[in-house]
């Protein structure tokens, strides 16, 4: 089966033509391609809610990290008091 040299470029052209509707869809339906309805709502109530949730999501990792550190310190202190005040690593005299 001999292939013609132009057959390869014709296959590429056909694939490009099949992809054309997918590439043109956002241009043909720009309202459907918007990110979300909240981002473009100009009422003050929606804007305040948008800013509030943005601030919440920015601060959330710091709260989780702070809670984890608090839990580790508390567990370490609890373990230390249960051991009679010995250092966390154990009694250095016991080798």
N, C-alpha and C positions, 0 to 999 in steps of 0.2 A: 504494500500500500504506500504509494508515493504521495507525499504531501506537497501541496503547492506552497510556495514561499508566502504568498499573500494570505493564505488560510490562517496563519497565526495572528496577523493584525486584524483580520475580520472577526476572529473570536474575541479579541480584546474590545473591539468596537461594540460587539453584541453585549458583552458583559457591562460595558459602560452605559449602554442604552438601557439595560435592565435596572441599573442602579440610579438612573436619572430621576424616576419618580420619588424615590426615597430622599434624594438630595434636594429636590424641589419642594417637598411637602412643607417644611417650615416657612418657605417663602410664600406658599399659597394659602397657608392658614396661620397668619402671625398672631392672632388673638389666642388661638389654642396653644401656641408655643410659649406663652408667657410663663414665668417661673411659678408664681402663685398669686392668688387674689389679694392676699394680705399685703404684699409688698407694694402694690399699686393703689391701695385704698388711702384716700387723703383725709378721712375723718380722724379727729383727734383721738377718739376712743380706740380705734383700731391701731393707730400709730403708737399710742401709749402701751397697748398690749404687746405690740411688736417689740418695742424697746425694752419692756419689762422682761419678756421671755429671753431676749438677747442677753441682757445683763445676768439673768438667772443662769443661763447656759455657760456664760463666761466664768461665773463664780463657782459653779458646781464642782469642777475638778479640785479647786482649792479647798472646798468644804470636805470633800471625800479624803483628800490627802491629810488635812488637819485631823479629821476623825480617826484615820488610821494611825497617825502619830500619837494621838491622845490614847488610843486603845493600847498601843505597844508600851507606852510609858506607864500606863496604869497597870498593865499585866506584869511588867518588870518590877514595879514597886510592890505589887501584891506578892509576887514570887519571893522578892527579897525579904519582905516582912514574914513570910511563912518559913523562911530558912533561918530566922532568928537574927536578921540584920546582916547576914554574910553577904559579901559581894556577889554580883550576878554570876560571875564566872565560877563561883564555888570558893571553898576555903583554900587559900594559897598554901597553907601549911600541909594540906593533904595531897601529897604527890605520889 
